Amino acid sequence: MQSKKTFLLATLTLLILQVIHAQVTGGQSGNGKFYVKIYGGYGLLTPGSYKPYSSGTGSVSVSGQGLGSGLHYGGGIGYVVNDFLNIGLDADYLDGRKITTTTGSASSPYVTTFTHSVFSIIPNITFKALSEPTYYIYNRLGIIMAVNTKLNQLTTDSTSNGNNLYSLGNDNTKYTVGFSAGVQAAIGVQFEIAKNIKGFGEIVGSYLPVTPSSSYEYSLTKAYSGGGLSGSNITIFNDNYIKSGPTNYSATQSTINGIQANTYSQNLPTSSQYRFDINYIGINIGAVYKF
């Protein structure tokens, strides 16, 4: 998977460099101008994105949104190659909204909540489709290079079984994610606000597959029976996802805050590996300063 991402990144970067070289050697660089931009936006739709699931029973309430939904903002720098082509480099931060799935009843719910954020560097090319004196319509294509991705899943279990109440107070899983690559495309309009200052609005779509290399799960289980505390247990899982090799695990027991703790370290094959697609279709608005 990593080699495919690296090949995709290298190929698209080479394409960008070839376009730049062709334009500069064609004598267009003398008309070039630089620009900086800032923007904010929101992911409205999340086609094909990962949605958390709940293993509880009973009625189900599932979020209509997946990963990628939420506020994102950033800025960038760029160079106007000619009247039809710009090249740029953006920095984008996605502050994903909480995605929640609930099963069970209102009095004894089983709730799974997923939080996420992504910081990306996005080299891009902008093609001007229609240019007028006071505005132009454009298409933009970019490579998403996700350099810092945070994924966290929290499960709270308050389901009941007859007179017994089992409360999973904290089942918190954090995933370790390295470099990830994806693509982004947008269509928008840029218009004049003042001298050297432009405004823009656009519809943007992003596709980013994310595959963690490992995960850390901290689970605190409290079991109640007839209103009295009958026992507690802490379980910690350290999972490493591997492409080949044996499926090994080791277990130890210790005490944390007076409660028995079980620690597991496991090497899991890629069939056990999770993949989280972070996709969105949304809107951006922003401003550009040219100099």
Secondary structure, DSSP 4 states (H G I P E B T S, - for coil): -HHHHHHHHHHHHHHHHHHHHHHIIIIIGGG-EEEEEEEEEEEEE-TT---------SSEEE-S--TT-EEEEEEEEEEE-SSSEEEEEEEEEEEEPPEEEEEE-SSSEEEEEEEEEEEEEEEEEEEEEEE-SSEEEEEEEEEEEEEEEEEEEEEEE--EETTEEEEEEEEEEEEE---EEEEEEEEEEEEEEETTEEEEEEEEEEEEEE--SEEEEEEEEEEEETTEEEEEEEEEEEEEEESSS---EEEEEEEETTEEEEEEEEEEEGGG---EEEEEEEEEEEEEEE-
